[in-house]
């Protein structure tokens, strides 16, 4: 499970970096981007879904190894 949590943390960090990159204006007022306008939402969505999958896989591994999980209280 530890590697899956680490992978999820890296994925979440990448997600935050992509959001910051998309919000940062380029010098000179122009807005050239490495990501095409129509693909921006797809990149963010992909990273978000990847994070979800890694979280779910981590829970599944814990269940298979009979590892108790900490219950979250809201």
C-alpha positions as CSV (number, residue, x, y, z in Angstrom):
1,X,0.0,0.0,0.0
2,X,2.9,2.4,0.7
3,X,3.9,2.7,-2.9
4,X,0.4,3.3,-4.0
5,X,0.0,6.1,-1.5
6,X,3.3,7.6,-2.6
7,X,2.2,7.4,-6.3
8,X,-1.1,9.1,-5.4
9,X,0.8,11.9,-3.6
10,X,3.0,12.4,-6.6
11,X,-0.1,12.4,-8.9
12,X,-1.9,15.0,-6.7
13,X,1.2,17.2,-6.7
14,X,1.3,17.0,-10.5
15,X,-2.4,17.9,-10.6
16,X,-1.7,21.0,-8.5
17,X,1.2,21.9,-10.7
18,X,-0.9,21.6,-13.9
19,X,-3.6,23.8,-12.4
20,X,-1.0,26.4,-11.4
21,X,0.6,26.2,-14.9
22,X,-2.7,26.7,-16.6
23,X,-3.5,29.8,-14.5
24,X,-0.1,31.4,-14.9
25,X,-0.1,34.1,-17.7
26,X,2.9,34.0,-20.0
27,X,5.2,37.0,-20.3
28,X,4.2,39.6,-22.8
29,X,0.5,39.0,-22.4
30,X,0.4,36.3,-25.0
31,X,-0.9,32.9,-24.0
32,X,1.1,30.2,-25.7
33,X,0.7,27.0,-23.9
34,X,2.2,23.5,-24.2
35,X,-1.3,22.2,-23.8
36,X,-3.8,23.0,-26.5
37,X,-6.9,24.8,-25.4
38,X,-9.3,21.8,-26.0
39,X,-7.0,19.4,-24.1
40,X,-6.5,21.4,-20.9
41,X,-9.6,19.9,-19.2
42,X,-8.6,16.4,-20.3
43,X,-5.2,16.6,-18.8
44,X,-6.6,17.7,-15.4
45,X,-9.4,15.1,-15.6
46,X,-6.8,12.4,-16.4
47,X,-4.7,13.2,-13.4
48,X,-7.7,13.4,-11.2
49,X,-9.0,10.0,-12.3
50,X,-5.5,8.5,-11.9
51,X,-5.5,9.8,-8.3
52,X,-8.9,8.1,-7.7
53,X,-7.7,4.8,-9.1
54,X,-4.5,4.8,-7.0
55,X,-6.6,5.5,-3.9
56,X,-9.0,2.7,-4.7
57,X,-6.2,0.3,-5.5
58,X,-4.6,1.1,-2.1
59,X,-7.8,0.4,-0.3
60,X,-8.1,-2.9,-2.2
61,X,-4.6,-4.0,-1.3
62,X,-5.3,-3.2,2.3
63,X,-8.4,-5.4,2.2
64,X,-6.5,-8.3,0.6
65,X,-3.8,-8.1,3.2
66,X,-6.3,-7.8,6.1
67,X,-5.0,-4.4,7.1
68,X,-7.4,-2.3,9.1
69,X,-7.9,1.3,7.8
70,X,-8.4,4.4,9.9
71,X,-12.0,5.5,9.7
72,X,-12.4,9.2,8.8
73,X,-14.8,11.2,10.9
74,X,-16.3,14.3,9.3
